Amino acid sequence: MPIDPFAALNAMLRAEAARFTPPPRTGPVPEKAAEPEAEEAREERGEKEM
């Protein structure tokens, strides 16, 4: 059976990507992350939180 070079490349890339992917979070998710820079930018544009 011939080796499919694209399938082999895909498998290699998936394995490399999995090495550098951080593990999923299992703890509680914070309700709202504090982003003062984003908040200031919204205030400058005159937008309000919903």
Sequence and secondary structure as in RCSB ss.txt:
>XXXX:A:sequence
MPIDPFAALNAMLRAEAARFTPPPRTGPVPEKAAEPEAEEAREERGEKEM
>XXXX:A:secstr
    HHHHHHHHHHHHHHHHS     S   SS   HHHHHHHHHHT    
